[in-house]
């Protein structure tokens, strides 16, 4: 069963995990929007992220962000209100 979190909470979870990796400390990912219908895997939020790499190397950030992102999509669904 997926946990329900706001887009901000999912983004914070992604960023905490990302910031644990050297070379990713200044990067930030933001979840864009909730889907009207869950996708084939049951996830109800978009694969679209806004990624601010800051001064970090985008290759290093993407290397660490990708598995975190996939884990978040397996674990969480969006609820827009608290």
C-alpha atoms as one frame of an Amber mdcrd trajectory, in Angstrom:
protein
   0.000   0.000   0.000   1.341   3.406  -0.955   1.617   6.203   1.577  -0.176
   9.442   0.740   1.959  12.586   0.835   1.731  16.058  -0.641   3.947  16.917
  -3.605   6.026  19.054  -1.231   6.487  16.133   1.172   7.581  13.842  -1.675
   9.980  16.518  -2.902  11.415  16.902   0.607  11.884  13.116   0.854  13.686
  13.086  -2.512  15.907  16.002  -1.512  16.861  14.506   1.856  17.964  11.326
   0.108  19.769  13.237  -2.618  21.637  15.491  -0.202  23.206  12.462   1.505
  25.392  11.940  -1.581  28.618  13.895  -2.125  28.277  16.294  -5.013  24.494
  16.571  -4.637  24.252  18.843  -1.620  22.975  21.904  -3.480  20.589  20.175
  -5.900  16.822  20.280  -5.492  14.024  18.300  -7.153  10.380  19.362  -7.198
   7.398  17.148  -8.074   5.238  18.848 -10.696   1.672  17.590 -10.594  -0.851
  14.944  -9.618  -2.276  12.792 -12.415  -6.030  12.628 -12.944  -5.825   8.822
 -13.104  -3.011   6.646 -11.700  -0.606   5.224 -14.292  -0.278   1.506 -15.065
   1.843   1.014 -11.923  -0.712   2.749  -9.703   1.299   5.917  -9.148  -0.790
   9.098  -9.287   1.908  11.704  -9.841   3.811  12.839 -12.876   7.261  11.696
 -13.918   7.994  15.381 -14.566  10.363  16.921 -12.055  11.929  20.327 -11.932
  15.574  19.801 -11.065  17.748  22.657  -9.925  21.319  21.363 -10.031  22.774
  24.395  -8.281  26.543  24.150  -8.672  26.430  20.354  -8.724  27.308  18.169
 -11.705  24.066  17.137 -13.410  25.423  13.654 -14.229  26.216  12.965 -10.560
  22.861  14.352  -9.407  20.890  12.332 -11.973  22.828   9.176 -11.065  21.655
   9.459  -7.456  18.254  11.004  -8.095  17.037   8.353 -10.528  16.848   5.429
  -8.042  15.379   7.705  -5.352  12.738   8.883  -7.794  11.750   5.325  -8.744
  11.565   4.322  -5.073   9.374   7.345  -4.308   7.025   6.428  -7.164   6.683
   2.915  -5.713   6.148   4.143  -2.140   4.045   7.292  -2.387   0.899   8.681
  -3.971  -0.033  12.351  -3.912  -2.749  13.862  -1.822  -3.019  17.580  -2.380
  -4.136  18.615   1.102  -2.754  17.953   4.558
